[in-house]
Amino acid sequence: MGGASSFLAMLGIAGFLGAAWTASKVSRLLGISSIVLEIVVGVALGPRGFGVVSPVYTVCETKRWDDCGGPEDLDDRIANGLPLGATLGRIASMDLCHAADYDHGHGHVNGHGLFNVTVDYVGGATPVVSEELHGDTDHSADHSADDHSADHSADTADHSADTADHSGGHRRLSGGHYSSYKECLIKECEHEVDNQCGSFPDFFTLIGHAGVGLMIFESGMHFDFEKAKIVGPPACCVAVLGTILPLIFGTLLTMAFGRPFMPDGISAGTALAPTSVGIALRLLGEAGVLQENFGQAIITAAFVDDILSLVLFNVLFSLGGEFDAFKTIYAPIIGIAFMGFACVLAVKFWPFFLKNYILAKVPKKAEGAKISAADEALFLFMFALLFVYATITHFLGTHLWGCFIAGMSFACLDPPHHAHHVWVKQTKRLTSWMIRLVLASHEEASLLSLGLDRRHEERLLRCASAPPGDKGCWDTPAPPEFEVFLRLADGRGFRVHVNTSWAPVFAQRFWQLSKLRWWEDVPIYRNDYVNTTERFMSQFGLVGAPRVNQAWTAHKTSNQTAPALVSNTRGRVSFAMDAVVCQQGGDDPCAPYRPNCTAADYCAVGYTTEIFVNYGDNSRLDPHGFAPFGEVRDMDTLDDVGKTLGRMYGEVQELCDSPSPYCVFRNGKCRGVNVSTFQAKGHWYIMSGFPIMYALRIADVKTV
């Protein structure tokens, strides 16, 4: 049978779930909590690791379809008042951004100027595009207008008072004040997408959240009202300290790294304040100490801590816009009052009402039934009260609050623990699998990997603005020769052997980037490969964090050049660069770059972080100033990657307006990466739209 099949996708999910199940069993044999190994499985096998589960199943629908990057000619559309596309057009109509706030009399919002010469995407020079070059179909001089702009900084002068009214009325803490109308649209779009993904998440996340709710409901049934009288006061003191201390120290630590108190410091402190009730319940349950005094104290403190943190979050968000009295003040008060009322019902009303008015009137089943009619009725009532209480507290801050209160409502039924037995008998395996999903696939695993990425990202940001020669950022002379091993996410790899004498300025930058582990999690996003006789190059060097790329483009783009002492033949590695178009006469823009550039049409200049590997003999690039600094001596891996990604995605969209053998079209649309969107959205764009490319990304780097 031919045609597409979902078997491999099913196999991947089955393998992922099987690994999570195995992790829990191994943990039990080792006598440790299963949480640790389940998180490790999630990091290793999830979309951010080996990609056993495709990001297609772990990225919400809104994020896959809403293009916050906008059309390729977004700057022109903004400047001329043209439609901004479906997604940004909707954001513009929401009255969140106002173009007048960013119009300082210059007649435009953002600058233009970059174009693409053969292998360039990262900005530096701002050439004048010659019309006659556009008709050239020879790939060696395929000068296509590059619609992704250099994002020149907009004027940052202070707004007038009436302009400030605009920005203040719609300011969000997540975005703050923006430097341009374009930035405002994109950031507000990303904020809206995040909100939509929170309301309508992907399937794995939704199942995991449901599992957490069921687990917290079950844990509420373990609540001991008698012990709460003993541990309640000290638990509340612990909760207050557990909220205030992370807030203070998180804020101070953030400020110590040079970030402002508002909004960065206070946001980081507030984010550290909540306690993971789910993790606490899971650990105490596995240890069998949930009913002990200290176990009850921990759970009580965790929930009080979360209530206080909920108030903090509402206050924080109010600082970013209009003060919402209901969410900030009244909702927590109503929630606490509701919890007190529900506790009274749990002790005084529900045991009597259920026993005498509900369960006693249920018709009995025939003898030998696996579950009695009374237990079925009790199970149904549990779900009903769970839905009612969770719905009420959802509008007061979080549904998880209601899940725990609903569970508490069955803690005093007679006989003791019977309600819990009925619940576990029906839901134990289902809840266990849901919790494995939330731990292994999306929630805690994603947070862990994001935390590791964040430290790396901050280092790269710091080094972007570091002074020349900073040893901590490896801005030091490169050794005469060195090798960099780049390992792909699937385990294969290739080595780049660098001979510094070929092009010292480029070798030094490659040395610095490699020592900074720049290439980790970098996708090979441009793959011009048809077959062994028609192949051009592969290009990579954009990291998945847009602000890092922007910072290095702004601070580290260099116009230094070098002559091509060796040729761009198969396996040779060069930096991708911008270009200036040459002109005849005394005002030739190419004059400063002679004699390293000997070409008459354009000169390559302005490199940052992107490199390309030649698949064939591209010596036609030598006169333009693309000087190789190293070579890949084992091209088999890259050949295989180029063949796979070249047939699936091929050339980038910006270069497929004119005919090219490297462009891949499906249903009339170019399947290649849109570089502007990639730069705006980062890894999410590659993960959701190009899963095979993400699965073959560079995952590790080692300099030898």
N, C-alpha and C positions, 0 to 999 in steps of 0.2 A: 504494500500500500504506500502511496506517495503522499506528498503534501506536508504541511506543517504539523507538528505534534507538540503537545505540552508535557510530554513524558519527562524530558530533562528538567523542566521546572518543578514537576512533582517530585522527581528524584532528589533534587536539591533540597526542597522543603522537608522531605522525609528524612534525608540525611541530617539536616540541621536539627530537627526535633529529636531524632534518635541520639544525636550527640548530646543534646541537653538532658535527655532522660538518663543516658549513661553517666553523665557528670553527677547527677543527683545520687545515683547508686554507688558510684565510686566514693563520693563524699561520705556516704553512710558507712561504707567499709572502712574508710580512714578515720571515722569518728569526728569529722569536721562538718561545719555547716555547708549545705549544698549551694548556698548563695554564691560563694566565692568561685567555685568551678563553673557554675552556670553563667556567671558574668564573663569568665575567661573564654568559655565556649562562644558566647555572643560576640566578644571582641575578635576572636580568631576566625570564626566562620561566617560572621555577619557581613553586610555590605561594605563595611569599613575595613574588613580583613581580607580573607581569601574569597569572599563573594560567593559562598555556596548558595545563599539566597540572593536573588537579583534585587537591586534597589527598586525595580518596578513594583515589587510587592511591599516595599517598606517606605515609599514616598507617597504622600497623600495626592489625591487626584488634582486638587487645586494647584499644588506646586508643580505638577507635571505640565499643566496646560496654560496657566497664567504666565505670560512672558513679561516680567517686570523690566527686562532690558529694553523693551520697545522696539520699534522699527530701526533698521540700520541707519536711516537718515533722520533720526530723532531730532538732532540739533537743528537741521533745516526746517523740519516741521514745526518746531517750537518757535523758531525765529520768524516764520512766515504765517503762523496761525493756522496750520494745516491739521487735519485729524491725526491723532497720536497713536492710532491703533486701538484694538478692542480693549486691551487690559489697561493701558495708561490713560486711554480716553475715559474709561469708567472712573479711574482715580481722580482725573482732572475734574470730572463732573460732581465729585463728592465735596467740593469746596474745602479741601484740605490744604491745597497749595494755590498760591496766587502769583502769576507771572510778574505783576507789578511790584511785588516785594523785592524782586531781584533785578529790576530794570533801573540801572543807575545812569541812564543817558548815553550808553555806549552803542545802542542800536542793535545789540545782539546779546544772547545769554551765554553761550559757550563758543569757544573758538574752534576752527576747523584747521585742517592742514595736512594730516598724515595721509600717505597713500602707500600702496604696497608695491614693492619692487621685488619680484621673484620669491623672496623668502621672508619678507618683513612683516611684523605685526606690532612690535613694541616701539613706542614713540621716542622721538628725539628731535630730529630735524623737522622743519616745516616747509617742504619743497613746493614749488609751483608746478602744477601738473600740465604737461604739454599735451595738447589735444591730439597731435599726430601720433603719439605713442600708443593711444588707446586702440588703434586699429591693428596693431602688430599682433599677429597670432602666434609668433614664435615664442615658445615657452621661456626661452632664455631672456627675453625682453618683454615679458607679459606684465606690462605696467597697468594694473587695474586700480581705479580710484578706490581708496580704502575709506569706507564710510564710517569706520569707527574712529571717533575723534581723539585728539590728544588730550581732551578734557583739560584744556587750559583753565587755570583758576579764574573764577569770576571775581569781579571786584568785591573786596571784603569790607568796603567802607560801611560805616554805621547807617542803618536805615533811619529815615525820618520817623517822627512820632506816629503818623498815620500808618506807615508801613509796619511799624512795630506792633500796632494793634492787630494787623492781619496775622503776623507770625505768632504772636502770643496767644491769640484766640484758638489757634489750631495746633499749638506745639504739643508734641508727644515726647515723653521721657525717652523712649527708645530712639527717637531720631534727633531731638534737639533742634537747634537752628541750622538751616542748610545754607550752603554757599551758592546754590544756583537752583533755579526752578526745575531743571532736569533732575538734580540730586533729590529734591523734595519729592518729585513724582515717583522716582525709583524707590526711595526709602519708604515712603508711605505705602507704596504697592507691596513691598516686602512685608511691611507690618500687617497689611490687610490679608496677605496670603498666610502669614503665620496664624492670624486669628481664625481664618477659615480652616486651616489644618488642625487647629485646636478643637474646633467644633465638629469637623468631619475628617477625622484622621484616616490613615491607611488601615487596612484590615488587621495587620499584626498588632498595631498599636491599640486599635479598638478592642480586640480580644484581650490584650494584656490589661487594659484599663478595667474591663469588666471583671477580670480575674482578681484584681486588687480590691474592687468593691465587694465581691463575694467573700474574699479572705477577711476583710475588715469586719463585715457583717458577722462572719463566723466567730471572729475573735471577740466581738462584743458580747457573745453569749457566755464567754468565760469571765466576764466582769463580776467581781465579788463586791457587792454593796457593803457588806460588813467590814471587809478589809479596807475598802475605800475610806471608811471613817477614820481608820488608823493612819493610812499612808497618804491621805488626801492633802493635808497641810504641807508636809515636807515635799510632796510631789509638785505642788504648785510653786513652791519656792525654787525647786530645781528648774521648773519650766520657765520661770521669769529669768533666772540666770542664763538658761540655755537659749533664751531669745536675745537678751541684752548683750551678753558677752560676745557672741559671734558678730552682732551688729557693730559693736564698737571696734573690735580688733580687725574685722574685715574691712571696715572703712579706713582705719589707720594704715593697714598694710597696703591697701590700694593707693592711698595718698603717698605712702613711702616710695612707691614706684613712679611717682611723678604725675599721677592722675588727679584731676580736680575732685574736691569734696562732693560737688553736685555736677552732674548726676552720677558720675562713675563710682565714687567712694561709697555713698549711701546705698547705691544699687547693689554693689558687691556685698556689703554688710547685710543688707536685707535678704539677699539670696542665700546667705549662709545660715540664716536664723532658723528655718523650719527643720523639723526632725522627720526622717523617713519612717512614718508609722508602719508602713508595709514591711520594711526591713526589720524593724524592732519586733513586730509580731511574729515574723517568720523565724527569727533567731530564738526568741523566747519559747515559741512553740516547739521547735526542734530540740531545744535543750530540756524541755519538759518542766520549765520553771514558771510558766505563765501564771499559775495559781499561787506561787509564793508571794510573800509580802513585797519583796523587792521587784518581782516581775510585775505585780499590779502597780507598784509605784512608778516603774519605768513607763508602762503604757499610759497611766494617768498623766504623767508629766509630758509624754509625747503628744497627747491630744491637746492639753492645755497650751503647750508650746506652739502647736499648729494654729490654734485659735488666735493666739497673740501675733503670730507671724502673718496670719490673714489680715489682721488689722494693720500691721506694718505695710504690707503690700498695697492695701487700699490707700493708705496715707501717701505712699510713694507715688502711686499712679496719679493721685490728686495733685501732687506737686508738678506733674507734667502737663496739667491742663486745668480745667475748671474743677473746683472742689465739689466732690460728690458726697453730700452729707449722709445720704442713705447708706451707701456702701462703706463709708469710713466710720460712721458712728452708730447709726440705727441698726444696720444689719447684724453686726456682732452682738449688740445688746439683745435684739430679738432672738438671735441664735442661742445665746446663753440661757435666756428665759425659756425658750422652747426645750432645750436640753434638760433644764430643771423640771419642767412640767412632764417631759417624757420619762424621767427617772421616777417621778411619783407614780405615773401610770404603770411603769414596769414593776414596782414593788407592791402597789396597793390595788391596781385595777385589772391588769391583764391576766394574772394568775387566776383570779376569781371569775372573770368574764369568760375566758377561754374554756375553763373547766366546766362551768355550769350552763353556759349559753351557746357555745359553739361545738365543742368536742362531744358533749353529752348528747347532742341531738343529731349527730351524724349516724345514718343507718349503718349497721354492722355488716361486714362481709362474711362470706362463708369461711368456715375454719380451714386452716391450711394456707391462707393467702400470705404471700411474701411480705406484704405491708398492709397494715390495718387501715380501715377507712378513716379512723380518727387521726392516724399519722399522716395520711394523705391530706386530710383537711388542715392539719397543723402546718404541713409543708406549704400548702397553698396560701395559708394566712401569713406565713413568714414572708413569702415573696411579695404579697400584697402590701404588707406594712413596710417592707424594704423599699418598694417603689414609692410609696407615699412619703416616707420620711426623707429619702434621698432627694425627691423632687422639691420638698420644702426647703431643705438646706442648700440645694443647688442655687436657689435664688437668694440665699443668705451668704453665699461665699463658695462652698464646695459640697458636692454630693457625698463625699466620703464621710463627712461629719454625720450625715443622716444614716449612712450605712452602719456606723458603729452604734448610734443611738438605737436603731432598729434591732440590732443584735442584743443590746442590753435589755430590751423589752422581754426577751425570752430567757433571761438568766435566772429568774426566780420561779419558774414553773415547776410543778411537782409531776413525777418524781424528779429529783435533781439530775441535771445533765441529759434528761430524756430528749429535750428539744434539740440539743446539740447532736445527739445520736441520730435523730431523724434527719437532720440537715446533712450530716456527713455521709450517711448511708446513700443519699441521693446525689450528692454533688462532689464527693471527695476527689475522684479521678479528674472530673471536669475542672475543678478549681486548681488542682495541682498542675495540670497542663497549661492552664491560663497563666499561672504564676511563673512557670518556666518560660513562657513566651515573654512576659514583661521583663524578666530578669535577663534572659539570654538574647532576645532579639532586638529590643528597641530601647527600653527606658534606661536602666542602669548601665548597660553596656555602652550605649551611645554617649551617656554622660561621662563615663570613664575615658573613652577614646577621645571625646571632644576636649576633656581636660588635658590630656597629653598633647593634643594638637595645639591647644591654646598657648602652652608654654613655649612650644617651638615657634608659633606665630609671633609671640611677643618678642622673642629674641631676634627674629628676622626684621621686625619693625624697628627695633632699637638700632640694629646694624645699618638700616637704610639711611639713617641720619647721622651715623657715627662719623667722626672726622677721618680724613685719609690717614692710613697707616695704623688704624686701631687694631692692636694685636688680638684683643678679645673677639673681634669680628673677622679675624684671619685676613685682614687687608694688608698682607705682607707679601714679600717677593716669593714667587713659586719656585720650587726646586727645579733643577735643570731638566729632570724627567720624573714623571710620576704616573700612576695608574688609578683610575676610579672605576670601581665595580658597581654597576647599577643592576639591582635585582628586581625583576618584575613580580607582580602580585601572585602569579602562578608558579613562582619558584625558579624560573629560568632567568638568565641574566646575560650581560655583555660587558666587556671592559673597554674603556676609553684610555688609550695610551697617549700621554701628552709629552711632546717635545717642546719645551718652553722657547727654545731658540727660533722656532718657526715663526711665532708671533707672540712676543713677550706680553704685550698688553692684554691680549685675549686669553693667554694661558694663565695670567695672574687672576683675571676675573673668574675663570673656570675653577681655579684652585680655591679661591675664596668661597664661591658658591658650594663647591663640593664639601669643603670642611664645615660649612654651615648646614650641611645636609639639606640643601635647597631642593634637591631632586626627589625627596621623599613624597610619595602620594601625588606625583606629577603625571598627568596623562599625556601620552603621545598623540596629540590631537590632530595633527596634519600628516596624512599618509598618501603620498603621490606614488602609487604602485599599481600597475596593471598586470604586468608579467615580467619575466626576466629580461626581455628586450625593450620594454617600455616602462621605465621606472625613473623617478627623479630624486625624491628625498623624503625624510620624515623630520618633523619639527616638534620641539617641546621646550618647556621652560616657564610656563605660567603655573603658579601654584594655585591651590583651591581657595585661597583667602583673597578676595578682591582688594582689600585695603593694603595687603602686603605688596601685591603687584603695583598698585598705585603709588605706594611710598617709594619703592625702588625705581620706578619710572621717573618720579619727580626728583629724586635725590642722587641716583646712581647711574643715570644714563650718561654715557661718555661719548664724546666725539673724537676720541683718539682713533687713529687708523694705523694700519701696518700693511706692508706689501705682501702679496701672496708669494712667499718664497717656495712653497710647494703648491701643487695644483689641487683643485677640488675634484679629485677622482674618487672612485668607489671606496667607501669606508671612512673618508676624511670628514672631520668635524669642524664646522665654522660657526661663528655667531650670526644670528639673524639681525639685520640692521635696517634702519630707515635709509632714505636716499635723498639726494638733491639732484635736480635735473640740470644738466650742463647747458651753457649758452655760449655762443660765439661772441668774442669781443672782450673788452677790458673788465666787464662786470660779471665774469663767469663765476657762478656760485661754487663751481668745482675747484677753483684755483687753490683754495687753502689745503686741499686734500691731494694735490699733486706732490711728488710723483707716485705716491702709493696707489693712487687711482690713475689709470692710463686710458680709461674708456672715454669716448666722446659723447655718449648719450646721458649717462648718469653715474654718480659715485655713491657707493654705500658708506653710510656714516650714521653713528648713533646707536650703540648697542647697550643692552641692559642685562637680561637674564636668559634670553631664548637662544637655543642652538639648533642646528640642523645637521643631519647625517646624510651624506651623499650615497645614493644607491648605485649610481653609475658615474660615467665620466661627465662631470659638469664643469670642465675647465673653462667654459665660456664665462663663468662667474669671476675668474681670476682678475681680469683687467679692472673690474668694478670695485675691487677692494675687499672682497670676501676672502679673508686670509685664513686658511686652515691652521689650527693650533694642535691638533691631535688626530688620532685615527682609531676606529674600531677594528680590531684585528680578528675578531670572531663574529662575522656578520650573519651567521646562520639564524640566530635568534631574532635579530632585527628584520631579516628578510621574511621570516615567518610572520612576525607582527605586521610588517608592512603589507604582506600579501593578504592577511586576514582583515585588517582594518581598512586597507585600500579598497578591497572589494565591497566591504559593508558601508563605509562612510566616505573614504576618499578625500578629495580636496575640500578646503573650507568654503563656506557659502560665499564669502566676500569675493572669491576668485572664480565663481561659477556663473557669472553673468554672461561671460563670453565663452565660446566653445573650448573645452579642454578634455583630453582623454582621461584625466584623473578625476573628473567630477562624476559622482554617482547620483542618479535621479530615480526616485520612486514616486509614482502618481504625480509626475510633473514638478516635484519639489526636490531640491538638493538635499541629500542626506548628510552632508558634511557639517562640521561644527560651525556655529556662528560665533566668531571670535569676540564680537562686542558683547553678546549675551554671556559667553563664558566669563569674560572679564567682570561683568556686572553681578553674576549670580554664583560664580565659583563652582565648587564640586557638585552642588545639587544639580546643576545643569547637565554635567557629564554623567552623573550617576543615574538620573532619571531618563535622559534622552539617548545615552550611548553606553548601555550597560556592559557590552563586550569591551569597549574601549576602557571603561573604568576597571574591568576585571584584569586588563593587561597593562595597567598603569605601573609606573616605576614605584616600588614599595620601599626600597631600602638603598642606601648608598654607603660605600666604604672606600676610603682613600688609602692607597697602599704605595 
